[in-house]
Amino acid sequence: MIADNRGAWIVTAPGANVLFGGAPVEEFGSGGIELDATAPSSPTGVRILAQIPNLYGPGFTGQMTYYDTPAGGKVFAAGAFTLAGSVWEADVEPVVERLWTEMSTG
C-alpha cells in the first residue's frame, strides 16, 4: 500500500526497553508509507516493541519487532519503511543508537 499516511510510534511492550533504555517513552517519531506486521508464521519469541495503530484503516497496523534467533542472531524490523528517513530526528536518534548498540554486542 502506498499513501501519505503517517503516525507516531506507540510503545507497546515492556520488552521495548531494548530500544528505549528503560526510559518512560510512550510515543516517538513518525512512520508510514509502508507497513509490516507480525503474522501466524512469525518466529517464536518475536516481541512487538512499538506500533502505529490503524495506519491504513482498522486492522492495518505497522509493528516494530525484535527477536533473537536460536543461533544467536538478532533481528529487528522497523515495521514502517520511513524509519530510516527519521533517524536524525531528536526523539528517534537515541532509539536507533540503542538499537545499534544492542545488535552489535555479544
Beta strands, then each sheet from edge to edge (+ up, - down):
strand 1: 6-11
strand 2: 27-32
strand 3: 47-52
strand 4: 62-68
strand 5: 74-77
sheet 1: 2+ 1- 3+ 4- 5+
end
